[in-house]
Amino acid sequence: MHKSKLWFYSVLAILLLVLMNDLPINASAANSTYSKYVNTARGYQLNYPSNMEVDDSIEQVRTLIHDEQTQIEIYYDNFYNTVHDANKYINYSNNFIDNKKDHFIEYNKNTKVAGKKVHILKWHRNKLAKVENDKNYYFSAEIIKNKNEIFTIFIKSAQPIYNEIDIVRSFKILKPAGNVAAMPSPLFKQTVPDSKQLSEETKAVLQQYFSNDSSLTWGIFEPSAPGSMTRLNQMEERVNHEFSFLIRYSDLDEQVPLQEFENAYNEGKILELTLQTSHSKIDDSSIFYDILNGKYDEYLHQYAKNIKQFGHPVLFRLNNEMNGDWCVYSSYYFSKDTDLYKEVWKYIYRIFEGEEIDNVLWVWNPNHDSMPGFAWNHPVLYYPGDEYVDIVGLTAYNTGTYYPGEKWNNFYTLYHSLYNEYAALSAKPLMITEFGSNSVGGDKVQWIQNMFSHIETFPRIKVAIWWSGTDWDSNGNPARIYRMDESEAVLDAFRLNLQKYNNSSVVGF
């Protein structure tokens, strides 16, 4: 038989076998050797290509097996005493596939492996122009242990994936033994300030407000400031305190408002500039892909130039609360791939470096409550790296009880465990980037008293910024009223407690 025909029939026979077994071709099975990984604490084992390395340094969150081209990530979720279960997890985790213009599904089905129900999903997206060695081929398998426990194998690669079924078939659930290792302390290490190109004025702000011996300093979000300082000045007069920090939100629909920056500076305020890579009226479902394909380069370069033109210190908080599905830049919308968030952060950071920005301190800021509360959405997976972060921000609100399922939480309850977690994780300065208490569902004045009574028991928190605004429901009704000037009683509570901070509220420019 002619060699070409023999080759054709051989390939045809292989394809028929593959189709009969309803499995993808495993191009590497014949040539790959596998090693066994056993996690006794979580209770599982699996085989992985022997050329890959195992990193279980953050075993509490995930185990990572990787080489230059491919990552295998293993997650464990336990939904006892939560509103979730294994089936809800599978559905919620994979909602990103509704975006069919960016995510191309190869297969999506339920099957069984070793008697366990498994959901498998394989997809890819286009390569991103600005990401080196972009891992754009994906596979995930959610292996149901029982109604409340589930394992996830998540694979991503710079090349098409062919051996995913071999890896899933090798997965075995074991009886857990021992304890999961604690995460390294600190996981986020301090960057030596002298290693960064910071202006002398910016170094002075870092030293004055964020050094180990800095005392607590207060800031505020007032919706009309710094565009207009009138209402803020009235509030400061009423509480007899000048706030040192202001929040200014920004999105992709506007450029840096230099006049507002000058307004703040002229009144001795330092801005916490929050850039959220989103639009108010434009479809943002591809926003990370667009940024990492260079579509916002001109905008980002001009944004950096404007900050440089301002010339005075700015706290730059990029894409805060990224672990919340209310943010269009959460990995919930982008293949569950937290690395894309980090790529966007580093890409914008490098643009700022290229523009020789020396008046920015970078603030990384997850929310205390991940939504969804799954292991693959854990805040530490969004951390871009020590060299890209100067300050770690904490955010937890007492949202009150306006919406069903919410409960009233006092300040100490919200921040005690959060502070301990991040004080252990990070050697970097800590701040509360924004916080507040609703007045719906409890005594807001009492909440404020509790806050002032406990905040200095968290000595590594150097700055606290009260969010004096209102969240509205879909019908335009006030749902969460955080305003400091909501009532005379609330203002009085701040005035009485802020007296002790008056001598330390002068900005040292």
N, C-alpha and C positions, 0 to 999 in steps of 0.2 A: 504494500500500500504506500502511496506517496506520502512523504514525511509531513507535508502541509495538511493532508487529510487526516493523518494519524493525530497530529497536534489538535486539529479542530474537534475530532471526536472525543479526544481525551478531555479537553476543556468542557465540551458539552456534557460529558458524563459527570464531571465535577459539579457543574452548575445544576444538573438534575438532582444530584444527591443533596446539594445545598437547599434547593427548592423543596424537596421532599421533607427535609428536616426543618424547614421554615427558619433557618439560621443564616446569618451573614457569613461570608467567606472569611476564614481565618488565615490570612496570608502569611502570618508569622508562626503558625503552630508547628510546622515541620522543623523550623530552624531555631526556635526560641527555647531557652531553658528557663525554668521557673524556680523561684525560691518561695519558701513558706513564711508568712508573717502570722504570728499568734499574739492576740491581745487578750490576756487572761482576765484583766480587770473589766473590760467591756464584754468579754465572752464571745469571741469570734476568731476565725482564722481564714486566710485566703492565700492563694498563690499569686505571685507577681513576677514579671520578667526580671531575671537575675541581674541585669545590667542597671537596674534602678536602685535608688537609695531610699531608705526609710527615715522619716523625720517625725518622731512622736513627741516633740518638745512641747506641743500644746495639746496633749492627748485629751485633756478635758473637753476640748472643742472638736478636734479632728486628728486623724493620722494622715500624713502626707507621704506618698511614695512617688518618686519623681526621677526623671532625667532631664536632659536639655530640651527634649521635644514634647514630653508627655507628663501629665500629673494624674495620679490616682488619689482621690481624697475619700476617706471613709468617715462617716458620721453616724452617731447613735443618738436617737431621740426617745425620751421617756415622757409620755403624756398622762401619767397618773395624776389625778387632781388638777387637770386642766380641761379646757373646753375642747381640746383637739383629740383626735384619735388617728390611727394609722391611715385610714382611708381619707379623712379630711386633709391630712398632711400631704398625701400624694396629689390630691386635686389642687390644693392651695399652692404647693411648691411649683407646679408646672403651668400656672396660668400664663406665664410669659409666652407660651406658644400661640396665644391668641394673636400676637404680633407676627403675622405670616409674611409681611413684606421684608422682614429682616431675618427670621428664623425659618429654616427649611427642614421640615421633618422628614426623616428617613423611615422610621417606624415608631409606633406608639401603641403598646399593647400590654395586656396582663398575661402572665404565664405562671408556671410552677417550677421551682428548682428545689430538689431534695425534699419534696413535700410541702414547701413553704410558698405562699403566694408572693409573687414578685411583679412589680410594674417596671417595664423597661421602656426607655425613651432614647432615641438617637436622633441628633439634629446637627446642623452646621449653619454657619453664617459666612458672609463674605469676609475676606481678609481686610484688616484695618491698616491703612497706609502709614500711620504714625506709630505703630506698635511693632517693635522688633520681635521676630519669632512669635508672631501672634498665634495663639492656640484657639483656633476657630472651629475645631471639630469636637463634638460633645457626645457624651453618653451618660445616662444615669440609670441606676437600678435601685428601686426601693424594695427592700426585703422585709416582709412583715413577720416579726417574731410572734407577736400576739396583738390584740386590739390596741394596746397602749405602748408597745415598744416596736421600733422600726430601725433598721440599718439602711444607710444609703451609700452606694458606691458611685462616685462622681468622677468621670474621666474627661479630661480635655487634652487636646493634642494639636500640634502645629501641622500634623499630617492626618490623613484619614485613619480612623480607628478600625482594626479588623479582629482583634482578639478579645473583645469585651465579653463575649459569651463564655469563653474559657475561664476568664477571671470570675464571672458570676457563678459558674458551675463549681468552682473551687471553694466558694464561700461556705463555711460551716459555722453554725451557731453552737457555742460551747456554754458550759455552766460557768458563770462569772466567779472569779476568785481573786481576792485582794482588792486594793483600792486604786483608783485612777490617780496618776501622778499629778501633783499640783503644777500649775504653770510657773515658769521662771519668774523670779522676783528680783528686780523689776524686768518685765518684758520690754517695756518702752524705756530705753536708756536716755540719759541726758546728753544733749549735744553741747559740746564746748562752745560757748558764745564766740570766742575769738576765731573759731574755725569758719564762721560765717562773715560775709561782708555786710556788716551793719553800720549805719551811721552812728556817730557819737551820741546823737540825741536818742536814737532808738535803743542803743545799749544802756543809756541812762534810764529809760522807761523800764527795760527789762530788769535792771538792778533795783530801781526804786519800788516797783510794784510786785516783782515776781522772784525775788531772791529769797533764800531760806529765812532771813530775819525780817522780811516785809510783813507789815501788819495788814489786816483786812481792809480793803477799799471797796466802795460802793459805786455801782453804775445803774443806769436806767434805760429802758426803752420807752420813749414817749412818742406816739405816732407822728406828731407834727414836727418833731425835731430830727435833724438840725435844719430842716428847711425853714422853719420858724422857731425861734427860741422863746417866744412869748409865753406859751402855756407851760413850758418846762421851767422857766424862770419863776412863774407864779407858784408852781408846785414846790420848787426849791425854797422859796420864801416861806411857804406855808409849813414845811417840815424843818425849816432852819438848817438846811444842809445842801452843800453844793456837790453834786455827783461828778465823779471824775471820768466816768466812761459812758459812752452813748452807743446804742446799736443803730446801725443804718443798714437796711436790707437792700439788695440789688439783684437784678436778674438780667437775662439776655436781651430784654426789651429796652434797656437804657445803658448809657455810658456812665462813668464815674462823675457824680455831681460835684464838681470842684468848688462851686460857691457854697454848697452845704458843708463841705469839708472845712472851708475857711470859717464859716459861721461857728462850727464846733471849736476849732482851734482858737479863735479869737476870744472864746469864753472859757478857755482852759480845759477843754474836753478832749479825751482820746477816743477815737472811733473804733468800735468793733464792726468792721465792714464785713457783711455777710453776703457773699456771692452764691446764689443758687442757680445752677445752670439749667434754667427753665424759662418758659415764656408764659404769659398770662392767657393768650388766646390762640396759640399755635400748637399743633400736634407735637408733643415732645417724646413720642415713643421711640424715636431713633437718636435721641440727643447725645448719648455717649458715643455711639457709632459716628455721628456727624462730627463731633469734636475730634475724635481720634482719626478721622479722615481729613482733617485740616480745614473743615468748612467754617470754623470760627476763628481761624488764625488772625485775620485782620482785626476782628473785634477784640480778641484777647491781648494782642500786642498794643492796641490803643488803650485798652483798660489799664495795662501795666504802665504805659507812658504817662497816663493821667495821674496815677498814684505817685509816680516818680516826680511829676511836676508839682504835686502838692508838697512833697518834701518833708513832711513831718511824720512821726510814728503812727502806724496803723496796725491794729490787730486784724489780720485777714483770716476770716472764718469761711472756708470753702465747703459748700455742700454739706451743711450740718444735718444731723439726724438721719443720716444715710441708711441706718438700719430700720427705718420706718417705711412701710409701703405707701404712706401718704406722700412720699417724696419721689418724683419721677426719676431721680438718679439712684434709687435703690436697686440692688442687684436682683430684687424680686422681678424687675422688668427686663433684666438683661442676662438671661440664661443662668440665674443663680450664681453668677460669676463675680465674686467680690473683687477679683483682680482687676476688672475693668474700671471700678471706682478708683483703685490705686493708680492705674495707668493714666486716668484723666487728671488726678491730683498731680502726679509727677510731670505730666506733660505741661500743665499750666505753670507749675513751679519752674520748669526749665525755660518757659517763655519769659517769666519774670527775671530769671537769672540772665537771660540774653539781653534784656533791657536794662540790666545793671541796677535793679531795684535794691536799695539798701535800707528802706524805711518800713519794712513789713515784718511782722512776727506772725507766723503761721499757726492757726488754732484748729486743732482736730477735735470734732465734737459729735459723738453719737448721742442718741437718746437713751435714757435709762431703761426703757421698755422696748425691746425689739419686737417688731411686728412685720412678718410673722415671727413668733418666738421659737424658731428652729435653729439647730446647730449651724447649718450652712449660712445663717444670717447673723451670726454672733459678731458683736462689734469689733473684736480684735482682728477679725479677718479683713476688715476695712482699713486697718492701720497702714499708711503708706511707707513707713520707715522712719527711723530716728532722725536721719539727716533732713527730712522734709517737714518736720513738726517741731515747733518751739514750745507750745503750750497745749495741754490737754484740757478740754472743756467738759464739764458735767452739766446735764440738763435733766431735771425731773420736776414736773408740775403736780400740784394738787388740783386735778381737773374737776373736782366736785362730783355731783351726782345728777347732772342735767340729763345725760344719756343713760339708757338702760345698761346695767352691768357695771357702771362706774361706782367707785366708793371713795369716801373721804379719807385722805391720808395726811397726817401731820408731817411737818418738816423732818423731824428726827426719823420717823419711819421711812420716809422717802430717801434720805441721804445717808443714813447710818451704814447700811450694807454697800451702797453705791460708792461712798467715800472709801471704805475699807478695801473694796475691790480695786479701785483705781490707784489708791495710795500704794498698794502692793504691786500693781502692774507697772506703774510708771515712776521714773525718777524725775520726770519733767514737772514744771510748775503746774498746779491745778487751779482752775477757776470755775465758777458757775457762770456760764455764758448767758443764760437766761433762765428765769424761774418765776413762779408766782403761785398764788392760791385763788381759786374761784371763790365766789361768795354764795354759790348755789349748793346747798347741801350741808352747811355747817357754819360755825362761827369764824369768820375771816379774821377778826381782830384777835381772837384767841390763837389762831394759827400763826399770825405774825409774832405774837408774844413767844410762842413755842419756838419759832424760827430764831429770833434774837437770843433766846436762852441757850440754844444748842449750836449755833453756827460756829462759834469759836472753839468748840470741842473738836473741830475738824481743822487743825492749824495749817495744813498744807493748801487749803483753799485761800487764795490770795486776793481774789476779786470776786464779787457777787453782783450780778446785774438783774434787777427786778424788771419783769416784762409788764409794763403798765398799759395793757391793751385789752381788747375784747375779741373773743372768737364767736362768730355768728353761726347759727344753724342754717339749713338750706332755705328756710323761709324768711331769713333776715332778722331772726330774733336773737337776743344775746344769750348765748349758751354757757360761756365761760368768761366770767367778768373778773379780770385780773387787775383792774385799774387801781393804782395807788390813790387816786383822787376820787374814788367811788363814793366815799362818804367822809364826813368830818371825823368819825370814829376811827376809820382806817388811817387817815392822815395823822391824827393824834398819836396813834400807835407807832407810826414811823418817827414822828417828831420826838417823842420821848425816848425812843431807843437809839436814834441816830446821834444824840447829843455826844456820846462818848467818842464818836468818830470825827467830830468836827475839826479837830486840830490836825488830823492826818489827811484831810480831803483836798489839800491844795496841790495842784499839778505842778511838778517841778520841771518845767521847760526852761 
